[in-house]
């Protein structure tokens, strides 16, 4: 009895594991999900129709019918998107399909001048430049449509065998790192990518060869090392984590665009400090990636079957010889509505439809991010869009006002409305205390080499997303653009959006 009481007393002193949540999708107050602006337009239209009905009843009914037909596609939501935006996206995809924009033929027999393997889609206009940070380290600088991107490669070790206090410190450090992003002038967005793929073992074999060739150790020890280097990659996987930082050439709409040289100096001066602060988040040592490394990374994504050969060439004397202008898919890149064929790979890209509801643990994404044998490559990219302090205050105050308005419109307030008001109030209080506001989205890419493996990979990704309490949807009609955004090389979806957010509220 004494032992049981002592055990219970010890268990009671263990602190509960922290939980995280309160993510909110921005919503505006309006009738029937129309949003504020279109609700005002609808009311004005109804008043106009009623006024016309007093003199010409038929004209009044015609105006009401036109209003219903015009506004109904904005009120009806499918997967969080209005019918209007879905229709526009479908028409844009069909128009591009008729123009042949869904197909790219690379290589000596292709249509690209010089027989190069250019990047497809929205990456075709990108350019790669070399620069140095303030520590003298070279890094690749990707320029595209007024945006400049540098990528930091991290040596994250995961949370296995790490005590809870350390993990909690990492999470707090990550929150502080995100909050500081809104204070960096000209920062357009940040993409955090976790990519998993089978390990070719070339780096291990190269290291073992150096140790055994120049060593006078026992022959048995050398043999064991060589056998380990050959057998280990059969069951191993490589996990590549990186953080892409994308800056605008214009600090504000009224400012003058900065030149390539100015952007190289600006980004190079910020990379060391940002990388140093990342170490406090559990990301490990963060080093800027060179232009060569970025080109090889993109090449492996578009050509997964050739990734092992490229890895072997990387550790050889001559290197891969891959450049940014020649890192696209070998052969063809063919975009279908629900999947993407690129070089030797077949991929399906999913977007987050809804973040986890309620509170979650810090390990919520562990299984979702972990390597899995059903994929030849798997890539999960979180895209963050930081807001400056002035914009953050406006966002949280607007969200609180709209949440209260939506709750007051109902005679009986639902639990979800009540929770929405509480979450909005908490966000307002935290922002007033110095917290930052960051919009985020998630893209998940499943890639296989053999087409018959794609259905199983798709099912597995959906099952893994359930463990993370995520709701994913296939990016219909935009697989090529979503694939490029998921690479984490500076493609920000909101910067390429063709449909105004007003039609999504």
Secondary structure as UniProt FT lines:
FT   HELIX           2..12
FT   HELIX           31..33
FT   HELIX           36..55
FT   HELIX           57..75
FT   STRAND          77..78
FT   TURN            79..80
FT   STRAND          81..82
FT   HELIX           83..98
FT   TURN            99..102
FT   STRAND          103..105
FT   TURN            108..109
FT   HELIX           113..115
FT   HELIX           121..123
FT   TURN            124..125
FT   STRAND          127..132
FT   TURN            134..135
FT   STRAND          138..144
FT   TURN            145..146
FT   STRAND          147..154
FT   TURN            160..161
FT   HELIX           164..181
FT   TURN            182..183
FT   TURN            185..186
FT   STRAND          187..198
FT   HELIX           202..213
FT   HELIX           219..231
FT   HELIX           232..235
FT   STRAND          237..248
FT   TURN            253..254
FT   HELIX           260..278
FT   HELIX           279..281
FT   STRAND          286..288
FT   HELIX           291..302
FT   HELIX           304..306
FT   HELIX           307..314
FT   HELIX           324..326
FT   STRAND          332..335
FT   STRAND          340..342
FT   TURN            343..344
FT   STRAND          345..354
FT   TURN            362..365
FT   HELIX           366..369
FT   TURN            373..374
FT   STRAND          377..386
FT   HELIX           389..408
FT   HELIX           415..432
FT   TURN            433..434
FT   STRAND          438..448
FT   HELIX           451..453
FT   HELIX           454..467
FT   TURN            468..469
FT   STRAND          471..474
FT   TURN            476..477
FT   HELIX           479..486
FT   TURN            487..488
FT   HELIX           493..495
FT   HELIX           501..503
//
